[in-house]
Amino acid sequence: MWPIVYGAVALGVLLVVLLLVRKLRKPSFATPTKWPKSGGELSGPIEVRVKNPNDFRVRVGLRSAGKGKDFVVAANATGSVFVGNGCYDVYFQYSSEPKALYQGDSFTLNNNGVEIQIVKVAGGNFGIRRVE
């Protein structure tokens, strides 16, 4: 009888933990309707890193030669992907403005990585503008 009681208690505790984890997870934000399409997955050895010191999540979209790679950077976190040499367009969606679409300055990778910081800096060296 005791193993059945302990099993039921353990199952109850597990269910409570799962419900708490589910409640604490932030809901996903939908990709905007105007999000740039891609015809395949980018890959390669060069890192593109995005630092997000803000209290909102950022969806990042890289596009080059008809291919793309998307990833989400959590609030107050850093995310990165690896791609090949080439010219890239970069797009952003902020969870604080889920229907807006932003585009950053295009950049070229030639055996060098890049780091983008999502901050407002007057006279900064990387521009981000709202396009939708």
Buried (B, 14 or more C-beta within 10 A) or exposed (E): EEEEEEEEEEEEEEEEEEEEEEEEEEEEBEEBEEBBEBEEEBEBEBBBBBBBEBEBBBBBBBBBEEBBBBBBBEBEBEBBBEBBBBEBBBBBBBBEBBEBBBBBEEBEBEEEEBEBEBEEEEEEEBEBEEEE
